[in-house]
Amino acid sequence: MTDIRKIVTLREVVYSELGHKAARPVVRAVGIGIIRNPFAGVWAEDLRQLFEAGAALGERLMPELVKLLDGPAVSYGKGALVGVAGEMEHGGACVHPMLGRPMRAAIGGGQAVIGSNVKVAAPGTLLDVPLGHKDDSWSFDHGGAALFRQRPQAPFASLFRPRSPGCERSFP
């Protein structure tokens, strides 16, 4: 069972860049789940608990994120910050094997690989979550990253924050 400490959702709307008005607003929605890492400070071969945690967070966060977009998702990404007592594999286990399914289900598909970034980090660390078009990896107009500074509450040595998932609705 996933020990969820906190859920945070963010919505960003960009109307212009460098004084140039967008043809239509770019809307980004991000869900952040802060969970206890059951493997902090412990080596384990079977990380299934984290696979399942990723799926549970995706199922819980994605429907709300899709509502925040006010339209169909165009691009997506995912990532994790793992506390210093954890390993990169812990973040990878949470964001890779089972998180993609609830992300794709909520947005109605997605043919492209979901870009990701995982770090082991101390509080205050920045994480770039890569964003790419959900169906076309070569659509450079829909690429980029969402940058987040993690809050002081996490990661503690035994907490980690899967940045799961992020999605974007933008103009072509």
C-alpha positions in Angstrom: 0.0 0.0 0.0 1.3 3.5 -0.9 1.9 5.8 2.0 0.9 9.1 0.5 2.1 12.1 2.5 0.9 14.9 0.3 -0.6 15.6 -3.1 0.0 19.0 -4.9 -1.5 20.0 -8.2 -0.4 23.0 -10.2 -1.9 24.7 -13.3 0.1 27.2 -15.4 -1.3 29.3 -18.2 1.1 31.1 -20.5 -0.4 33.9 -22.6 2.7 35.4 -24.1 6.5 35.0 -24.3 8.9 37.9 -24.8 6.0 40.2 -25.4 4.6 38.1 -28.2 1.0 36.9 -27.6 0.4 33.2 -28.2 -2.2 32.2 -30.8 -4.0 30.6 -27.8 -2.8 30.0 -24.2 -0.4 27.2 -23.3 -1.9 25.3 -20.4 0.3 23.0 -18.2 -1.0 20.8 -15.4 1.3 19.0 -13.0 0.6 16.6 -10.2 3.1 16.0 -7.4 2.8 13.1 -5.0 5.0 12.9 -1.9 5.2 9.4 -0.6 7.3 7.4 1.9 10.0 5.4 0.2 9.8 2.0 1.8 13.3 1.2 0.6 15.2 4.2 1.9 18.5 3.1 3.3 17.7 -0.6 2.4 18.9 -2.6 -0.6 16.0 -4.5 -2.2 15.8 -6.5 -5.4 12.1 -6.5 -5.7 10.8 -2.9 -6.1 7.2 -3.9 -6.9 5.8 -1.7 -4.1 7.2 1.3 -6.0 5.8 0.0 -9.4 2.4 -0.1 -7.7 2.9 3.3 -6.1 3.5 4.8 -9.5 0.3 3.2 -10.9 -1.7 4.3 -7.8 -0.5 7.9 -8.1 -1.2 8.0 -11.8 -4.7 6.7 -11.3 -5.3 9.3 -8.6 -3.7 12.3 -10.2 -4.4 12.0 -13.9 -8.2 12.6 -14.0 -7.8 15.8 -12.0 -4.9 17.0 -14.2 -6.9 16.4 -17.4 -9.7 18.6 -16.0 -7.2 21.3 -15.3 -6.2 21.5 -18.9 -9.6 22.6 -20.2 -9.0 20.7 -23.4 -7.2 17.6 -24.8 -3.6 16.9 -23.6 -1.0 17.3 -26.3 2.3 16.5 -24.5 3.4 14.8 -21.4 6.3 13.9 -19.1 7.1 12.4 -15.7 9.9 12.4 -13.2 10.9 11.8 -9.6 13.1 13.2 -6.9 14.3 10.6 -4.4 15.5 11.4 -0.9 19.3 11.0 -0.2 18.8 7.7 1.6 17.3 6.3 -1.6 18.5 5.3 -5.1 17.8 6.4 -8.6 16.3 2.9 -9.1 13.6 3.8 -6.6 12.4 6.8 -8.6 12.7 4.8 -11.8 10.6 2.0 -10.3 7.9 4.5 -9.5 7.7 6.3 -12.8 8.5 3.6 -15.4 6.9 0.2 -15.3 3.3 1.1 -14.4 2.7 4.9 -14.4 2.4 5.2 -18.2 -0.8 3.2 -18.4 -3.0 5.5 -16.2 -1.4 8.5 -17.9 -2.3 7.3 -21.4 -5.8 6.1 -20.3 -6.6 9.5 -18.8 -5.6 11.4 -22.0 -7.0 9.0 -24.5 -3.9 7.4 -25.8 -0.4 8.4 -26.5 1.9 6.6 -29.0 5.2 8.3 -28.0 7.5 7.3 -25.2 6.8 9.4 -22.1 10.0 11.3 -21.3 11.3 11.2 -17.8 13.9 12.5 -15.4 14.9 10.9 -12.0 17.3 12.4 -9.4 18.5 11.5 -5.9 18.5 14.9 -4.2 18.5 17.0 -1.1 15.6 19.4 -0.2 15.5 22.4 -2.5 16.7 20.6 -5.6 15.3 21.6 -9.1 13.9 19.0 -11.4 13.3 19.4 -15.1 10.4 17.3 -16.2 10.8 16.7 -20.0 7.6 17.3 -22.0 7.1 15.8 -25.5 4.2 15.4 -27.9 2.1 12.4 -26.8 1.9 10.9 -30.3 4.8 12.3 -32.3 8.3 12.3 -30.8 9.5 14.5 -33.6 7.1 17.3 -33.0 9.6 19.9 -31.7 6.9 22.5 -31.2 5.5 20.4 -28.3 8.8 19.7 -26.6 10.4 21.4 -23.7 10.5 21.0 -19.9 8.6 22.0 -16.8 11.0 23.1 -14.1 10.1 22.6 -10.4 11.9 23.3 -7.2 10.9 20.7 -4.6 9.5 22.0 -1.4 11.4 21.8 1.9 9.0 19.0 3.2 10.5 16.5 0.7 12.5 14.6 0.0 13.5 13.8 3.5 15.9 10.9 3.7 13.0 8.5 3.4 10.6 10.4 1.2 10.4 10.8 -2.4 8.4 12.8 -4.8 7.4 11.3 -8.1 6.6 14.1 -10.4 3.9 12.1 -11.8 2.6 13.1 -14.2 2.8 16.3 -16.2 0.8 17.1 -19.2 0.2 20.0 -21.4 -2.3 21.5 -23.8 -0.8 24.0 -26.2 -1.1 25.6 -29.6 0.3 23.8 -32.6 
